[in-house]
Amino acid sequence: WKEFMDYDAGKVETAFEIENSDEMVAVTHMKVSSLCEHHLLPFTSVVSVGYIPNGKVLGLSKFARIAHEAAHKLQVQERLVNDIADRIQQVTGTTNVAVVADGEHSCMTMRGIRTSGNMRTSVMRGQFRDEPETRQEFLNLVTQH
């Protein structure tokens, strides 16, 4: 438990100045594991993020570090996507952030109904929430294999 809960994501604030960037950046299919705060059983989520830079771009590995940082605590998937979005906003200074997670939860597969099934959650902020075309572009990017 200590190893899981004391996770150190390392430095996540590495952002680089960029000029005239209004293009979407998407990082897809990052796999993270967490513990359900209700049942203390693991769940694994595949996380995809998107953002539209506001003068700063975030180093690529930092997205995975942020996702793992948010996952390494007692958590629910609904909050996980919000925690990731909050941190990306904080580090980049943009309000245009989207996060989607697709998770399989042991609390469903190992107990109760004992069947598989994935839960998909998302958070859309800024242009991703307000502009259907931007949201659709992001969803198209994150569902391609």
Disulfide bonds with the S-S distance in Angstrom:
none
